[in-house]
């Protein structure tokens, strides 16, 4: 079967089934007391230089990784950066990229560089956490909360730009103390809620009209993804906006003004 038929989730399920990848269901891995996560940004897939600058790319690459640490309730320690670029790239452009990486407030402590036909930027973020909620602990009766407004990325893309991801480290630590499950909203609210529902064995019911929308955003922008706010299930909302609840059952139920509503989402390879 081809990757564009099975998708990312099908690929990961097959690797788990074969025992070739273990404990990969969460936003980050816990290894020897460290919380570790990694994301790659590929030119033409995740970004274009007519939509952002080298410095903005650097900040974005750091922020999307720090978002996974935030979803793990972790305190960031360091970034490792692997960069592939064409040989004609200017040194000044690479300096701008690293200025953006450092603008996220976490030091770059190593990595690798290589020649490539287009830009490939991979960042590994390291952190420590007292408690990592993961994705598998949601239970019927839990409330569903978000750390902030959604839809900013979709609204920005419609305007011909990419929005800067928020960094919710403090919010992640607060939520991690009570959350039964938590992740960041990177693939769209329906897809990401589905990750929690699948791993936790419950239904996640979301009332779309209760979701705080970013300036200029519409309900349809909630399916775009790349908002990088935190989505958590918890018995105590801790003052965060409540947008739904967990119920007995399976899957995700989206409603708008009490009626069923469908939202698209992002899945790699499709």
Buried (B, 14 or more C-beta within 10 A) or exposed (E): EEEEEBBBBBBBBEEBEEEEBEEEBBBBBBEEEBBBBBBBBBBEEBBEEEEBEBBBBBBBBBBBBBBBBBBBBBBBBBBBBBBBBEEEBEEEBBEBBBEBBBBBEBEBEEBEEEEBEEBBBBBBBBBBBEEBBBBBBBBEEBBBBBBBBBBBBBBBBBEEBBBBBBBBBEBBBBBBEBBBBBBBBBBBBBBBBBBBBBBBEBBBBBBBEBBBBBEEBEBEBBBBBBBBBBBBBBEEBBEBBBBBBBBEEBEBBBBBEEEEBEBEBBBEEE
